[in-house]
Amino acid sequence: MHLWQATAPFCLLVAAALPAAAASSWGFTDATVAVQPKGAGVNGGFKETLSVSKPLSKPVSLAGADTLRVTLTTQEGSSAKRPHQAFLLLKDSETGLDISYPFTVKENGKSRVELTQKELPIQFLSVSEPIDARVVIGSFGSSDAYDSSIFPLSIERHPDHPIPTFEAARYGKLPEINHVFKDAATSPPVIITLAFVALVGAALPVLAGLWLFLGANVSHLPTAFKSAPLPHAVFLGSLFAFEGIFFLYYTSWNLFQTLPAAAVVGAVAFVSGSRALGEVQGRRLAGLR
């Protein structure tokens, strides 16, 4: 009984300490901010140590030819570790404009970011008050992310250089766009069509005369239709059907209506034509042609 009374408070303290130990957070250590003027060398210029809990009270000045450099070592709890995200966030408190610059982070947590005035938005170059420089560190897991201000950044402009102007972008209604589409394809005039029909019609007697001149045996037509009436009739009908499909395509049908009909008629013409040619070959082998 006395042993339980003695160990109960200790167990309660351990149970209360476990969630606090598990709820670790991200942060950094060994952080510095440096401003290196052009041609000042490696150790030239301004350099100040940064604190994870308290921002600098004096603004850091960045002139036109200077390079701002922030280095730090990211930590999860008390151990150095590489996070999923780490970036320097610059924000203008008056307009709410912000921009992020990601750190280059190594596996041991050592991070580095550099920037100049050329990499800043043009809106930042015309502000009179210092902008807020924040460090944001976060990753997967239960550890709390770090998001805190570390120093104010003052953008110094050359007195002889004019202040850049910009036009604020706003979402709104755009001017109406009028599309001009190409006119649909039309058939040629009826006069041209009739002229070509007349030429084709005039060529038919010439074709018939050439068949007779070359020895076409028209007297075998009754024999052919008597031996295989269906194949010959269907084959000739499919030829006329093709002409009808072409006429419909020319006058009213589109390509998606023409192709299925042409495929069906073509299949019928292939089957019936092979049967009709088989009958003709049989008469030729018998010496009747």
SVG drawing of the C-alpha trace seen along z (x, -y; Angstrom):
<svg xmlns="http://www.w3.org/2000/svg" viewBox="-31 -62 69 88">
<polyline fill="none" stroke="black" stroke-width="0.4" points="0.0,0.0 2.8,-2.4 4.8,-1.4 1.8,-2.3 1.3,-5.6 5.0,-6.4 5.1,-5.4 1.8,-6.8 3.0,-10.5 6.1,-9.4 4.0,-7.6 1.8,-10.6 4.8,-12.9 6.2,-10.5 2.8,-10.2 2.6,-14.0 6.1,-14.4 5.7,-11.9 3.4,-14.1 5.6,-17.1 8.7,-15.1 6.8,-13.8 5.7,-17.2 9.0,-18.4 9.3,-21.4 11.6,-22.6 14.0,-25.4 17.6,-26.4 21.0,-27.1 24.2,-28.7 22.3,-31.3 23.9,-34.4 22.8,-37.1 25.4,-38.9 25.4,-41.6 28.4,-41.6 29.0,-44.7 30.3,-44.1 34.1,-43.7 34.3,-43.7 35.9,-40.2 34.8,-37.1 34.8,-38.7 33.8,-42.2 30.5,-43.9 27.9,-43.4 27.4,-40.2 25.1,-39.5 24.1,-36.5 20.4,-35.5 18.4,-34.1 15.6,-31.5 13.4,-33.3 14.1,-37.0 14.5,-39.0 17.1,-41.6 16.0,-45.1 18.0,-47.0 17.1,-46.6 19.5,-45.0 20.2,-47.3 20.5,-45.8 21.9,-48.2 21.7,-47.8 25.0,-45.9 24.9,-44.0 24.3,-40.3 22.2,-39.2 23.3,-35.8 21.5,-33.9 23.0,-30.7 21.7,-28.4 21.5,-24.8 18.0,-23.4 17.0,-21.3 14.2,-19.0 14.1,-19.2 17.8,-19.3 19.2,-17.3 20.3,-18.7 18.1,-17.4 17.1,-18.1 13.5,-19.3 11.0,-18.9 10.7,-22.7 12.9,-25.6 12.7,-29.0 13.2,-32.7 9.9,-34.6 10.0,-38.4 6.7,-40.1 5.5,-43.7 3.2,-44.4 1.5,-47.3 0.5,-45.6 0.6,-42.0 2.9,-41.1 5.3,-38.2 7.8,-36.1 9.7,-32.9 13.3,-32.0 14.1,-28.4 17.2,-27.4 19.8,-25.1 19.8,-22.4 22.3,-19.6 21.7,-16.3 23.2,-17.6 20.8,-20.6 23.3,-23.2 21.3,-25.7 22.1,-28.7 20.2,-31.3 21.5,-34.3 19.7,-37.0 20.2,-40.5 17.9,-43.4 17.6,-42.0 15.8,-39.0 13.3,-41.1 9.8,-42.0 9.7,-45.5 7.1,-46.4 9.7,-45.9 12.0,-48.4 9.6,-51.2 8.7,-50.6 9.8,-53.1 9.5,-51.0 11.6,-47.8 10.0,-44.6 9.7,-41.6 12.2,-38.7 10.9,-35.4 12.3,-31.8 9.8,-29.0 10.9,-25.4 8.6,-22.4 8.5,-18.7 6.4,-15.6 5.6,-14.1 4.3,-15.4 6.9,-18.1 5.6,-21.7 6.8,-23.9 8.8,-27.0 7.5,-30.3 8.9,-33.4 10.4,-36.8 14.2,-37.0 15.1,-40.5 13.7,-43.5 15.1,-44.1 15.6,-47.7 15.9,-48.1 18.3,-51.0 17.8,-52.8 20.5,-54.9 19.4,-58.6 20.2,-59.1 18.2,-56.1 14.5,-56.7 12.0,-54.7 10.6,-51.9 6.9,-52.1 4.5,-49.2 0.9,-48.6 -1.0,-46.5 -2.5,-43.4 -6.1,-42.8 -8.5,-40.1 -11.5,-41.3 -13.5,-41.1 -11.4,-40.9 -12.4,-42.4 -14.5,-40.2 -12.7,-38.1 -14.4,-37.8 -13.3,-34.7 -13.3,-34.7 -13.8,-31.2 -13.0,-30.0 -16.0,-29.7 -17.2,-26.1 -16.2,-24.3 -18.9,-24.6 -19.5,-22.8 -18.5,-24.4 -21.1,-26.2 -23.7,-24.2 -22.4,-25.4 -19.0,-23.7 -20.6,-20.6 -22.9,-20.2 -19.9,-20.8 -18.0,-17.9 -21.1,-15.7 -21.5,-16.5 -17.8,-15.6 -18.2,-12.3 -21.5,-11.5 -19.8,-12.3 -17.0,-9.9 -19.3,-7.0 -20.1,-6.4 -16.4,-6.6 -15.7,-4.0 -18.4,-1.7 -16.9,-2.0 -13.5,-1.1 -14.9,2.0 -16.5,3.1 -13.3,2.3 -11.2,4.4 -13.6,7.4 -16.0,7.2 -18.5,10.0 -21.8,8.5 -23.7,11.6 -22.4,13.5 -24.4,11.3 -27.5,13.6 -25.3,16.6 -23.5,14.9 -26.7,13.8 -28.2,17.2 -25.2,19.0 -24.8,16.7 -27.6,14.2 -27.3,13.0 -23.5,12.3 -23.6,10.3 -26.7,8.4 -25.4,7.6 -22.0,6.6 -23.4,4.2 -25.8,2.9 -23.0,2.2 -21.2,0.1 -24.3,-2.0 -24.6,-2.3 -21.1,-3.7 -22.1,-6.4 -25.1,-7.2 -23.0,-7.4 -20.6,-9.8 -23.5,-11.9 -25.0,-12.1 -21.5,-13.0 -21.3,-15.8 -24.8,-17.2 -25.6,-16.6 -23.7,-13.9 -20.6,-14.4 -17.6,-12.1 -18.9,-10.2 -22.0,-9.3 -20.2,-8.4 -17.5,-6.1 -19.8,-3.5 -22.0,-3.3 -19.0,-3.0 -17.6,-0.2 -20.8,1.8 -21.1,1.4 -17.4,2.2 -17.8,5.4 -20.8,6.4 -18.9,5.5 -15.9,7.6 -17.9,10.7 -20.3,10.5 -17.4,9.4 -15.3,12.5 -18.3,14.8 -19.0,13.0 -15.3,13.2 -15.3,16.9 -18.2,17.5 -16.3,15.5 -13.2,17.6 -15.2,20.8 -16.4,19.8 -12.9,18.7 -11.4,22.1 -14.2,23.8 -13.1,21.9 -16.3,19.9 -14.5,16.5"/>
</svg>
